[in-house]
Amino acid sequence: MTGFYQFYPNVVTLIGSRHGGRTNLMPAVWQTGISKNPMVYIVSISQKRFTHGLIKASGVFSANFVDFRYLRTVVRLGGCSGRDVDKIREFGIELGQHIQLDVPIVKLAYASFECSVQEIIPSGDHDLFVGRIAHVHEAEGLKGGSETIDCSAVKPILYLGKDTYLTVDTGSLITTE
Ligand SMILES: Cc1cc2nc3c(=O)[nH]c(=O)nc-3n(C[C@H](O)[C@H](O)[C@H](O)COP(=O)(O)O)c2cc1C
């Protein structure tokens, strides 16, 4: 069967995990928010990922949203496993301060979520991690009270499948009220 990836493009996030002295990051595109009150965020992670075991063991994870200009680093983070490489050290990723949960916060991210695992739902070759958001980090200068990405200041990384990426064109912005 073909055509599965017709639901792309999706935003890419960096999922952060930490357990037993290991801290790790992996890109994930199968992710979204599913509840606002309470804030709930889900990400689908293959059982094969090192990240999967770390989150299962710790019960917490972070989701970090980074600008398109960091695409190369994101691709490199997705090209190897934390099982074999200390990716934080190898790629020189600076971590910031977490607030509520012991999860890695990517300093250059324009936003990060701290999540505690509410439920893990088996869903084929991936498991769905349902995360209750305990804290939202937003980069300084981006808070306009609008709750949405300020696309004049940051460009989200969008994934189209087949190792192809794009970002937004602010010329196409329309606000319908
Ligand atoms: C753009 C992109 C999106 C990805 N999305 C997912 C995803 O949603 N779920 C998943 O399990 N793996 C996804 N991957 C694959 C993992 O990021 C990759 O296998 C990574 O090396 C796993 O790292 P780990 O073993 O350190 O956890 C994605 C990779 C890339 C490059």
PDBQT file of the ligand as one rigid body, heavy atoms in Angstrom, charges set to zero:
ROOT
HETATM    1  C1  LIG A 201      12.731  13.981  10.862  1.00  0.00    +0.000 C 
HETATM    2  C2  LIG A 201      12.685  12.700  11.643  1.00  0.00    +0.000 A 
HETATM    3  C3  LIG A 201      11.518  12.332  12.279  1.00  0.00    +0.000 A 
HETATM    4  C4  LIG A 201      11.453  11.154  13.032  1.00  0.00    +0.000 A 
HETATM    5  N1  LIG A 201      10.280  10.838  13.671  1.00  0.00    +0.000 NA
HETATM    6  C5  LIG A 201      10.240   9.742  14.466  1.00  0.00    +0.000 A 
HETATM    7  C6  LIG A 201       9.062   9.462  15.213  1.00  0.00    +0.000 A 
HETATM    8  O1  LIG A 201       8.070  10.194  15.195  1.00  0.00    +0.000 OA
HETATM    9  N2  LIG A 201       9.065   8.337  15.979  1.00  0.00    +0.000 N 
HETATM   10  C7  LIG A 201      10.140   7.494  16.040  1.00  0.00    +0.000 A 
HETATM   11  O2  LIG A 201      10.088   6.485  16.761  1.00  0.00    +0.000 OA
HETATM   12  N3  LIG A 201      11.264   7.755  15.353  1.00  0.00    +0.000 NA
HETATM   13  C8  LIG A 201      11.354   8.864  14.579  1.00  0.00    +0.000 A 
HETATM   14  N4  LIG A 201      12.502   9.165  13.909  1.00  0.00    +0.000 N 
HETATM   15  C9  LIG A 201      13.649   8.259  13.998  1.00  0.00    +0.000 C 
HETATM   16  C10 LIG A 201      14.507   8.514  15.240  1.00  0.00    +0.000 C 
HETATM   17  O3  LIG A 201      14.714   9.895  15.466  1.00  0.00    +0.000 OA
HETATM   18  C11 LIG A 201      15.891   7.841  15.032  1.00  0.00    +0.000 C 
HETATM   19  O4  LIG A 201      15.709   6.456  14.832  1.00  0.00    +0.000 OA
HETATM   20  C12 LIG A 201      16.834   8.095  16.179  1.00  0.00    +0.000 C 
HETATM   21  O5  LIG A 201      18.138   7.732  15.772  1.00  0.00    +0.000 OA
HETATM   22  C13 LIG A 201      16.475   7.347  17.447  1.00  0.00    +0.000 C 
HETATM   23  O6  LIG A 201      17.397   7.713  18.427  1.00  0.00    +0.000 OA
HETATM   24  P1  LIG A 201      17.577   6.943  19.800  1.00  0.00    +0.000 P 
HETATM   25  O7  LIG A 201      17.849   5.483  19.481  1.00  0.00    +0.000 OA
HETATM   26  O8  LIG A 201      18.746   7.626  20.430  1.00  0.00    +0.000 OA
HETATM   27  O9  LIG A 201      16.314   7.107  20.575  1.00  0.00    +0.000 OA
HETATM   28  C14 LIG A 201      12.589  10.334  13.144  1.00  0.00    +0.000 A 
HETATM   29  C15 LIG A 201      13.779  10.701  12.499  1.00  0.00    +0.000 A 
HETATM   30  C16 LIG A 201      13.835  11.872  11.765  1.00  0.00    +0.000 A 
HETATM   31  C17 LIG A 201      15.127  12.275  11.086  1.00  0.00    +0.000 C 
ENDROOT
TORSDOF 0
